[in-house]
Structures are given as C-alpha cells and as structure tokens.
Amino acid sequence: MQFQPVMTLEESPRRVSKLVVSVDDTSEWAPYLRRAGFHEGAEVEILSGRDPVMVRCRNGCVALRRCMLGCVRVCALREAEVRARRAVRDE
C-alpha cells in the first residue's frame, strides 16, 4: 500500500474527494462531527464557502464552521477508489 499524505480538512483543496483518517476526539466539536457522519473511512469533499463551509460527507451535505475543519484529518483517495465509491453510491 502506498503512503498517502495526511492533512486536516481545512488544508484540503475544494472539489477534491478525501478519506477521513481520524477525528480529534479531544475537540469540543467531535460529537457534532460524528453525528454529521465524519467517521474513519468516510469520503468527504469541500464544496464551497469560507465560513461556514459546505462539505459533502458520504451522501449528504453539511455546513461547518471553518474552525471545525481542523478537527478532521484526511488523506487523498486514489482515482480508482473514487470511481468505485461513486458507482456504489449511485446504485
């Protein structure tokens, strides 16, 4: 398996699918993020906005404050994984 660089969701560029690696459970925002679907292995993508920011998480969209994005660590998805996940989601 090839190493994928890990970054926070705040550092992630717009319109690029990422995979959630972890959520900082020491943050006050962690319970909200978990309820919104931010779990390890979830596919996420920043769609638009500055504050709040519109983020697609799994099959839904949620508006998050910019300060919340730093609590979510993500890594890049390979293109094949993106296509496979979209095909399953669209069935």
Summary of the structure (lengths in Angstrom):
residues: 91
radius of gyration: 12.5
end to end distance: 27.8
largest distance: 36.6
contacts: 236
relative contact order: 0.27
helix: 27%
strand: 33%
